[in-house]
Amino acid sequence: MAIQGIFFGLDLASLTALKTNYLTCLNAIAVAGQSYSISGRTFTRANLAEVSQLLAETQTAIERLNGTRATQVYPRFGTS
């Protein structure tokens, strides 16, 4: 999935906190799995793909804020 820039504009402290939380979430999924049951009730953690995408979004925003993000621009020539 492509980066959408949903966290662009946030300050570094907020982005760092989000990144830490997403890493913690990924760790919980990796250690305990995406779902578990207690007393006959089933609980599901966040979707691994969604958390991975949000982590990538956060990292991209941090790199952009720090000026370390490489951006590719493709020119389009012609009238259309």
Secondary structure, DSSP 8 states (H G I E B T S, - for coil): -----TTTT--HHHHHHHHHHHHHHHHHHHHH-SEEEETTEEEE---HHHHHHHHHHHHHHHHHHHT----------S--
